[in-house]
Amino acid sequence: MERTSTTRLQVGEWLVDPALGEIRRNGEALRLESRTMRLLLCLAEKAGEVVSQDRLLAEVWPGVVVTPDSVYQAITSLRRTLGDDPRNPGYIATVPRLGYRLIAPVRVAMEEGAGPAAQESALPKTSIATPVVTAPAAGRWVERRRLAAGLAGIAAIAVIGAMEFRRGANVGRTAPPRSVAVLPFLDLTTQEMTEEYFADGMTEELINRLASNPALRVPSPTASFYYKGKQVPPARIGEALGVQYLVDGSVRKSGSMLRISARLVRAGDGYVLWSDSFSRSEGDRLKVQEEIASSVSAALDASIR
């Protein structure tokens, strides 16, 4: 599929806007780091085909020496942003020992008011596009669309009803005293956010460490990463996730040294109860993540009451 850096794409449910560096769905807009956007566009260019790790390294990290682990972490981050489940993927499928494949339908997103001829010519050959409806089939197609719209309306009513029921059930209920959510750590290295994948890995490792403590209730990474890049008051996050404490932090890099800061915040009033910083030589990044997650976990266990 031919594309430019400004071509807007519809990838599954998401509208991908490279010019703005963001993806949008149902009124929700999420900004993507530049390399994450390049990764998504690289996969979309070969939608339905297997893209090798070597190709991804060459196109997403041109002129930068990185390891295949960077591809894995980047794919993991992109899946999380798209709301994809690697065990039952709807967007990115892993092809063992070969690479990755974008399995969601892809098409060029049309500007409002574009005519039928322009829409048809703009559809990429690899996309899964809406078929052209001929006159004899038009009646059946309209009926199907009406039926689909009716079913969608029923589903929406059911979802709203479930949300209202849950909201009513939560009235007067307080979170257990030993509950904590780990929010995505921030990459504060450079504008390019070159350590974003390390920060995401740090977040997941800390969630895993805390979740292994049977005395703590810890929301899943999917729930926590929903708040990545969002400015939401601690009290609202605590209420939404059903926790009394929040952990957040940041990653900085200077030369070959990584500095990871973490803090414990009481969700109800936003007060910081504990904070600390950890410096490590870059070295084996997975080992650094494990060491710091272990130190933070031990400190938090002593601080949460």
Helices and strands as residue ranges (DSSP letters): E 9-11, E 14-17, E 22-25, E 28-31, H 34-45, E 50-52, H 53-60, H 68-82, E 92-95, E 99-102, E 106-108, H 116-122, H 135-170, E 180-182, E 186-187, H 196-211, H 221-225, H 234-241, E 245-254, E 257-266, E 272-281, H 285-303
